[in-house]
Amino acid sequence: MKYVVMHDVYGEIRLEESFWTSTKSITINGVALKKVGKPKYGKFTYEYETAEGTKQVTAKGAFTTGIQLTIDGETIVMDKGAAWYEIAACALMWIVMLVWGIVPNLYAIWPVLGGALGGALHAILALTAMLGMKSTKNIALKFAIWLGVFIGSMILSGILAINLALILI
């Protein structure tokens, strides 16, 4: 994920975050900031060289919670984070798949992959849905992305469950 903010004092602040590991790289006006030490309590510390000297920049947050930078006591919001309904929709997708795999009558309608493998698959697909939902501001498009990933996860999970059953028989 890439975030760019234009600031009155510091100019263009660019933050790149890895979706899977949450590692961050920050540049201010094209100058890469140097990471200092290890992260503490989810905060990453960087050094920024200016004409006045070295300033410390603290990055806090992640993809779902929002990302904030603190420079000289000033907080700069890079990303607001996921809305409550985006998190709820993705959690609902995972819960429906969990319940569907446990209830025999639902499983008879369409088998889905359960257990650790199914849980991991649906968690990854739920995060993918959140990534797609956060990339747009249109509520209808957010719902369409979620619904597409949900239906796709049902189909993929069913195909995997049927293939595993055929292999094991």
C-alpha positions in Angstrom: 0.0 0.0 0.0 1.2 3.5 -0.9 0.2 6.6 0.9 1.1 10.1 -0.2 0.3 13.2 1.9 1.3 16.8 1.0 2.3 18.7 4.1 2.8 22.5 4.5 6.1 22.2 6.3 7.6 18.9 5.2 6.3 18.7 1.6 5.5 15.3 0.0 5.5 12.5 2.6 5.3 9.0 1.0 4.8 5.9 3.0 4.9 2.4 1.6 3.6 -0.5 3.7 3.8 -4.2 3.0 0.3 -5.7 3.2 1.5 -9.0 4.6 4.3 -7.9 7.0 3.4 -4.3 7.8 7.0 -3.2 7.2 7.1 0.5 6.3 9.4 2.7 4.3 9.0 6.4 4.5 10.4 9.2 2.2 10.0 12.9 2.7 10.6 14.9 -0.5 12.3 11.9 -2.1 14.7 11.4 0.8 14.4 8.0 2.4 14.2 8.0 6.2 16.6 5.8 8.1 15.0 3.2 10.5 16.3 3.5 14.1 16.2 0.6 16.5 13.5 -2.0 16.8 9.7 -1.4 16.8 8.3 -0.9 20.3 4.6 -1.4 21.0 3.8 -1.2 17.3 5.7 2.1 16.8 8.5 2.4 14.3 11.1 5.1 14.7 13.0 6.8 11.9 15.5 9.7 11.5 15.0 12.6 9.2 17.9 14.8 8.3 17.0 18.5 7.9 19.0 21.8 7.8 18.2 22.3 11.5 19.5 18.8 12.4 18.1 15.4 12.9 14.4 14.9 13.7 12.7 11.7 14.9 9.7 10.4 13.0 7.5 7.9 14.7 5.1 5.7 12.6 2.3 4.0 14.4 -0.5 1.8 13.1 -1.2 -0.6 10.2 -3.5 -1.2 7.3 -6.6 -1.9 9.3 -6.1 0.6 12.1 -4.8 3.5 10.2 -1.3 5.0 10.0 -0.1 8.1 11.8 3.3 9.8 11.7 4.5 12.0 14.5 7.2 14.6 13.7 8.2 17.1 16.4 5.0 16.4 18.3 2.8 17.0 15.2 0.6 14.1 14.1 0.1 13.5 10.4 -2.6 11.1 9.4 -1.4 9.0 6.4 -4.4 6.6 6.4 -7.7 6.6 8.3 -7.9 2.8 8.5 -10.8 0.5 7.7 -14.3 1.5 8.5 -16.3 -0.5 11.1 -18.5 -1.9 8.3 -15.6 -3.1 6.3 -14.2 -5.0 9.2 -17.6 -6.4 10.1 -18.3 -7.5 6.5 -15.0 -9.4 6.3 -15.5 -11.0 9.8 -19.0 -12.0 8.7 -17.6 -13.6 5.6 -15.2 -15.7 7.7 -17.9 -16.6 10.3 -20.4 -17.7 7.6 -17.8 -20.0 6.1 -17.0 -21.4 9.6 -20.6 -22.1 10.4 -21.3 -23.4 6.9 -18.5 -26.0 7.2 -19.9 -27.2 10.6 -23.7 -27.5 9.9 -24.4 -30.8 8.1 -27.5 -29.5 6.3 -25.6 -26.5 4.8 -22.7 -28.7 3.9 -25.0 -31.0 2.0 -26.2 -28.0 -0.1 -22.6 -27.0 -1.0 -19.5 -28.5 0.6 -16.9 -26.0 1.8 -13.4 -26.6 3.0 -13.3 -26.5 6.8 -10.7 -26.9 9.5 -7.3 -25.2 9.6 -6.9 -25.2 5.8 -10.3 -23.7 5.2 -9.9 -21.1 8.0 -6.6 -20.0 6.6 -8.0 -19.8 3.1 -11.0 -17.7 4.2 -8.9 -15.4 6.4 -6.6 -14.7 3.4 -9.7 -14.1 1.2 -11.3 -11.8 3.9 -8.1 -9.7 4.0 -8.1 -9.6 0.2 -11.7 -8.3 0.4 -10.7 -5.7 2.9 -7.8 -4.6 0.7 -10.2 -4.2 -2.3 -12.8 -2.4 -0.1 -10.3 0.1 1.3 -9.1 0.9 -2.2 -12.3 2.6 -3.2 -14.6 5.3 -1.6 -17.8 4.2 -3.3 -20.0 2.3 -0.8 -21.8 0.3 -3.6 -18.5 -0.7 -5.1 -17.2 -1.7 -1.7 -20.3 -4.0 -1.3 -19.8 -5.4 -4.8 -16.1 -6.2 -4.1 -17.1 -7.9 -0.8 -19.9 -9.9 -2.5 -17.6 -11.0 -5.3 -14.9 -12.2 -3.0 -17.4 -13.9 -0.8 -19.0 -15.8 -3.7 -15.6 -16.6 -5.1 -14.5 -17.9 -1.7 -17.6 -20.2 -1.6 -16.9 -21.5 -5.1 -13.2 -22.0 -4.5 -13.7 -23.6 -1.1 -16.3 -26.0 -2.5 -14.1 -27.0 -5.4 -11.2 -27.7 -3.0 -13.5 -29.7 -0.7 -14.8 -31.8 -3.5 -11.3 -32.4 -5.0 -9.9 -33.4 -1.6 -12.8 -35.8 -1.0 -12.2 -37.4 -4.4 -8.5 -37.7 -3.7 -9.0 -39.3 -0.3 -11.7 -41.7 -1.4 
